[in-house]
Amino acid sequence: MRVEPFELPENLKEKLTKAKKMEWITILYLVTVVILMYLVMGSSQAMKTAWLEDALSMVPAISFLIASRIYNKKPTQKFQYGFHRVFSIAFLTGSIALFGMGLFLLVDSAITLIKAEHPTIGTIVLFGHQIWMGWIMIAALVYSSLPAMYLGYKKLPLAKKLHNKILFTDANAQKADYMTGFAAMAGILGIGMGWWWADASAALFISFSVLKDGYTNLKDAVEDLMDRKPLHIKDDEPDELVDKVENFIKSWDWVEDAKVRFREEGQVYFGDVQLIVKPGTNVSKAIEEGLEKLYEFHWKIYDVTLMPVEQIKDYSEKDS
């Protein structure tokens, strides 16, 4: 078992620092968005839904910043495997918040639509001119969407490099923020044209989007905590690193055959390797040297147990 604190490679430390900085920028920006949206949303259901989504979107950024202060602490007597899973917990927390808010928004929007409530958008006087509040709402929605899209695109490559799912979820949600903005704009314009149902329909569309993202992320977070086989965060395909490690171990001159099993602990992998050792091998020395080679092989490989066996057992079954 490794007992030293975890350190990312130098090139990834820079990526993590940049990601933290972008999350701080995100939180400060979202605070201004939430305040602005609250001031102009009026009685529009679509604006209310977009405002709640913007408020909720601070959760992943806050979770990431908290987790990034804890994950690399040295293991203790109480937490002997370290604190790497704090990122998985942050991912789960953000997913539950997103899923719960999606359910609330869906029910709230549906009730508004069923009751056939007719929202109104008034006017204000600015600099001696009467202006429809709908235009101000649309301007606020543009402000809530376009910078968020930019932040999302900038964070995506960082999340992939760091293999960080809470950061990836945050980036993906922000990248798609324009959908929420455009839907809310359509609802507001619909009210202006006399289509009372357009506002609640737009809110319903937004709530479906939030609920879908929440369900997908919640499913992934739970499966990760159930020690699912490591997957890429970008496409949910098996991480080929597992096979590469297995082939690397099989190439050792003292190994006859090997079987690798890994699980994700936040950004890094824990696992075990069954080994059939060739006769005449100094097993204890070979294992010590093998572990050093593994830890140098890739930064994601953090804690591995090498187990000499007489026969390799495959504990898994084919997924149905």
Disulfide bonds with the S-S distance in Angstrom:
none
